[in-house]
Amino acid sequence: MSWLARLPPSVTVDRVGVAAAIAGCVGLVAEAQRQGKAPMNGSLPAKDGTAAGRVFTSKQCRQLEQDGYIVLDNFLSKQQVQEARNAIQTLDDNYQFRSSPYETFDGKAASSRTRDRVIINRSGNLDMVRMQISAFARSLVDSDFKGFPRDDYDSTSLHVPSQMQVSICGGLETPNPDEEESTHNFYHKHVDSAGAHNFFELGVIGWIRSQHLRQRYLTCLVYLNTDWKEGDGGCLRVFPNGESEDSYVDIAPLGGRMVVLSSPSLFHGVLPTNAQRYACAAWLALA
């Protein structure tokens, strides 16, 4: 006699199937929620950070509010840039970086590999960079920054993540910016935060998984390129007038420079890179 025959009459195969389907959906949603919150685990309120020696001035506040971005040169000292570069090199030598999905290996030239997009969580000298970003966030909270037009900025809800994205873009000999997808060598125009308009594109589960993206408020990009020159490419291109490509500003990834921009509203991209390009990124979030 099969196990189905031993079930009470009130328990039918259809009911068992429905219950299993519901349990599966609940589990799927719960896992999506976990994934959506994971990048913000360990984040701390910016107001609780260590005060920075550098004060974010009223003029800088107005510039960030009006333009949607600001460039802060000498955010890191030359010594700090070199320390961060050394830490990244150590990680790369120890194969701690994940390879780009666009990268291929032939098993013969591991030393020439390209590494792109790895999440670092408080790692040696790289934590120094994250702490500098945290200090900037505290100075922003202490300033009279009022947020961007038509948003609900509240300085008490601004959080600094415990994770930071670090990338080494190796540069391609024949970059092709006409490709539909961005690669480790360049990025097409985009914004860093998901909005309500992305719901149908992402679907219900994708929308739940994107919670951390929807919380992104400020993108902080810190460059670690000690000897960058004009022909190396890799500039950050920002579009202050929204999606229009008629007006843009190119910002060189000079060592020690930090660019802060609006995650939900400022369109930006990265031009093709012809040399190794080092950068750290952190997203201050409204949580």
N, C-alpha and C positions, 0 to 999 in steps of 0.2 A: 504494500500500500504506500503510495507516495505521500510526502509530507503535506501536500495540498489537501488530500482527502481527510487528513486528521484535523484540519482547521475547523473552528466553529462555523456553523452555517452563515453567521453574520459577517464573517471575514471572507470576502470574495477576492478572486485574483485581481479584479479591477481596482478594488479598494487598496490592496497591497501595492499595486503599481502606482496608484495616485499618491499614497503615503511615501513611497520611495522617491517619487519625482519631487514631492514637496521638500523632503529631507535633503535631496540633492541640490535643489535651488537655494535652500537656506544655507547650506554649506558653501555654495558658490558665492553667495552674497557676502557671507562672513569672511571668506578668504579675500574677496575683493576689497572689503573694508580694511582688513589688515594690511593689504598691500598699499592702499591709498593713504594710510596713516604712517606707515613705516618710515618714510624719509623724514618725517617730523619728530620721530622718537628722540628724546633727549634734547630737543630744542629749548632754549631759555628766553625769557622776556628780555628784550633789548634794554629796558629800563634797569635791569639788575646787573648789567655788564659793568666792566671797569671803565671809568671816565677816561677819555682820550686827552692827550696833551693838545691835539689839534681841535680847534673849535669850528663847528660848521656855521658859517656866518649867515646873516640875513640875506646878503646878496647871493650867496650860493643857494640858499633855500628858494629864493624867487626864481633863480635860473633853472633849478631842478623842477619846480612846479610848472613853469611856463614852457620849457623846452622838452621836458620828459627825460632829460639825461644831463649828466654833468661829468666833466673830466677832471680828475684829481691827480696831478703830477706829484712825483716824489712821495706817494703814499707809503711806499716801502723805500728804505735806504738801500744804497748799493750793496752794503754788507748783508742786509736781510734778503735781497734778491738772490745773491750768491748762495746764501744758506739754503734757501728754498730750492734753488736749482740743484744743489748737491744732494738734498734729500730726495728729490724726484729721480735723479740719476741713480741713486742707490736702490730705490724701488724698482726702477726699470731693469737694472742689472740683476735683480733678484726675481725677475719675471712676475712682479706684482700687478702689472697693468694688464687689463683685458685687451685683446686685439680687437680692432675694428671689424665689423662684419664684412667690410669691403676688402679686407686684407687677405692675401693668400700666402701660403708658405710652401717652399719647395724642399724644406728640410736641410738646406745647405747653407743658408745665409741668415742664421738667427740674429747675428749682430746687426743686420741692416733692417730688422723688423720695425714696423711703425706701431706705436702704442697710442691709443686714443680712448678718452672718456673712462676714467676709473673713479670710483667714489672712495675718498679717503676720510677716515674717521679718527681725528686726533692722532696724528702720526709724526712724532719728533718735531723737526723744524717746521714742517708744514702746519702744525698747530699754531705756530707763530703767525702765519698768514691769517688763519681763521680768527685768532684772537685780535688781530689788527682790524679785521672786518667787524668783529663784535664791538670793538671800541668805537669804530665809526658809527655803528648803529646806535650806541649809547649817546654819542654826540648829536646824532640826528634827533633822537627823542628829546634831548635837552634843548634843542633849538626851537625856532618858531616855524618849522616846516609844517604846512597845513595840508599836505596831500595834493593829489591831482584833481583836475576838474571832474565833477560828477562821480566822485568815489566816496567811500565811507571810511576814510583813514582815521584810525584811532591809535595814537602813539602807545597807549598802554597795552595794545594787542599785538604790537610788532615783536616778532620772535626771530632769534638767530638760530639757524640749524646747527646740529652737531656734526653734520656731514658737509663735505666740500668736494666739488668735482674738479679734478685735475686732468689736464689733457696735454699730450705731446702730439702735435701735428707734424708729420715728417716732411710734407711737401712732395708733390708728384712732379715728375719731369714733364708730363703732358696733361695738366689739369684741364678738365672739361666742364666749365660752369654751366653748360647747356643741358647737362644731365638733369633728369626730373627730380632725383633724390639728392639731398645733401650728403656729403661724404666727410671723412675726417680731414679733407683738404680744404673744404669751403662749406659754407652754409647758405642756403637760400634765405630770402627775406621771410621773417617769421616773428611771432611774439612768444614770450616764455611762459605765459599763463593761459590756462584753458578757461573759457567763458561759457555762458548759457548757449551761445550760438554753436558750440561744439557738441551739444547733447546728442543730436541725431547722428552726427558723424561718429561719435564714440560708442553709442548704444548705452543701455542701462549699466551693464557691468563695467564697461570702459569708463563711464562717467563716475562710478563709485571709485574705481581704481585711480582716477585722476584727482582725487581730493587734494593731494599735496600740490598739484599743478594749479588748482583753482585758488589756493591760498597764497601763491607767490605774489609778492607786491613790488619788491625791488630786486633787480639783478645786479650783483656786484662782480665785475670782471677785473681780475688783477693779473697784470702781465709780468713775465719773468724773463724777458729777452734782453740780454745784456749788450748785444752787439748788432741790433737790428738796423738795417739800412733800407733805403727806398726800394731797391729792386727785389727785396724779399717778399713783398706782397703781404697778404694776410691781414689787411686792415679791417677793422670793424666798420661797417657802413650802417649808419642810422638814418632813418627817414622821419624827420620831425613832423612832416605833414601827413602822417597816416600812411595809407597804402600807396599813395602817389609816388612814382619813381622820378618825377620831374625835379624833386629837390632832395638832396641827401648830403650827408657829411661823412667823410672818411677819417677814421681815427687810427693812427699808427699804434701797434701793440708794443710800445716802448717799455723797457724794464722799469719797474717801480710805479708804473701808472695804474690807476684804478678808474674804471668807467662805471658809473651808477646809472641805471636806467629803469624806466617803468616797465615791469614785467607784463602787465595786462595790455598796455596800449602802445608802447613804442616798437614799431617794426624795425628790425635790424637783421643783418646778415654778416657773413665773413667772406671777404674776397679770396680768390685762390692764393694758396700759400706756396712759396717757392723755396722755403728754408724751414728748418725745424722751428716750431713756434710753441712756446710754453705759456700756459695760462691756467689760472685758478678761477673757479666760479662758485658763488654762494648765492642763495636766494633768500632774502629776508621775507618773512611771511606774516600775514595777518591771521593769527590763530586764536 
